Amino acid sequence: GGRFDNHHDGYGRYLTVLTYLNGVGGTYFPYGNNDSNENDFTNQSEEQAMATLQDSVGKCGILIVGKEGANPYLDTTTSSSTMNPKTVVKIRMGDAIAFYNYAPDGERDLRTLHCGLSVSEEKWIATCWFQSEALTGPFGYLKRDRLLEDMDGGNDKSIGDNGILGI
């Protein structure tokens, strides 16, 4: 089964892709919309980052819903939900979401903490993890820089703060 506690897909998994096979969502990223320009917690210790993230509860968050809609997760009269996501994303059968688990400097990006939510019907998800200790380990930035130089023939390219390759 899935994990229903907040967890990070780390351990060398630099990219996660979740494909919703039957159109049932129920995934929550409580810190997903935290603006890293406002709260640069990627360079803090994990303890400091978690304290910063806890302060942002209710001001950020991404809720992934499917055909069940958002109400089962947000309606406090029928559930004990304390969710207050900034963004609700509605998926359909076959849709996928992808997220990077690490910041460009190789540190874990705690904004990707997420959990599965209880749903009223079966949820079918295919999970793909892309792993690379070379890209996410302690010297991963050296490998990434070398790869970028090789790809460009020496022209300056970099991975931006958003994790996207700048060309």
N, C-alpha and C positions, 0 to 999 in steps of 0.2 A: 504493500500500500504506500500511499504518499506520506509525506511528513506534514504534520499539522502544527508544529511549533516553528517559530521564526528560526530560519537557518540560512547559512551562506553556502553556496555551491563551490567553495574554494578547492583546496588541495590540488592545485595545478589546473583546474578547470577554468580556463580564462573566458570561455563563452558558453552560455546555456541557451538552448532553443527548446521551447515547450510548444508542441503541436497539439491542439485541442481536436481530437478525432471525432467526438460526437457532439460538439457544440456546447458542452457544459463547462462553464468557467470555474469560479471559486478559487482564485489565487489572489493573495493580497501582499503588496509591497508597502509596508507601513511608512518607510522613509524614501520611497521611490521618487518623489518630486522635490526632494530637498535640494534647494539651489546651492550648489557647491561654491558659487561665488560668494554667497552670503555666509555660509558655514563651511569653511574649508577643514573638514574633519578627516580628510584622507591623510593628512600629515600629522595627525594627533595619535597618541597612544590609543590602543583599542578601548581602554577604560574611559579616556577623555572623549573619544568619539561617541561611545555609547551614551554618555551623559549628554552630549550635544544633541544626539539624535532623539533622546527621550524628551528633551525640551521642545522638539519640533512636532511631537505627536499632535494630530488634529490640524496641523498647518500644511501637511504634505501627505503623500500616500497615493498609491495607484491600486485600484480595485479592478480585477479582470473578471467580467461576468459574461455569461453566454445566454442561451435561450431562457434561463431561469430569471434573468434580470437582476437588478441591484437590490430590490426591496427585501428579499429574504436576508440579506446581509446587513442592511441599514435600518430596518424597522425595529426600533427598540421596544415596541409594544409586544412583539412576538418572539424576540430573541434578546439575549443579553449583550448585544453588540455595542461596542464603544467605538466602532470604526467611524471615521470622518474623513474619507479620502478626498484629496484635492481633485483627483481625476478618476473617472470611471471609464474603462475601455470595454466596449462590447465586441465580443468575438463571435464568429460563426463556425460551423463545422468545417474543419480543415485549416482554420487560421492558426498561425504560429506567432509567438513573440520570441524575441532574442534579446539577451542582455549580457553585457560584459561584467564579470565578477571582480575585475581588478581595475584600478586606476592606471593611467598611462605610465606611472613610475613603478608599476609592479606591486604596489600595496593593495591589499584587499579593499574593495569599495563596499562599505557597509550599507550603502543605499540599496544594494541588491539583496539584503535580507528579505526573505519572503516566507510565506506559509500557505499550505493548502487549507481551504475552508470546507466545513461540512456542507454537503449538498443533498438535495432531496432525491436525486436519482444518480445512477452510476455516472462517473466521470472517467472518460478514457483520454489519457494523455500519453504522447510519445515524447520522451526526453532525450535530447542529444547533448552530450557534453563534449566540448572540444578542449583537449588537454595539451599542455606544454609546460613542463617544468622549466625549460629554457626561457620561455617568455614570462613566466610568473615567479620564478625563483629569485634569490637575492641578487643575482647579477643579470636578471632578465633584460634590464634596460640596455645593457651592452649588446646583447644578442639582437634586440629589436632595432637598435641604431645601425648595426652592421647589416641586417637584412634590408633596411630601408636604403642604405647606401648602395648595396648590391643591386637593388631593384631600379634605382635611379641612375646608376653609373656615376655616383658621386655628387649629383645635384642635391641640394638641401630639401629634404622632406621630413616632416615630423608628425607624430601622433599628437593631436590637439587634446585639450582638456576634456572634450566630450568623447574621447576614445576613437575618433575618426581620423583616418590617415589624411593629412593635408598634402595636397598635390600642387 
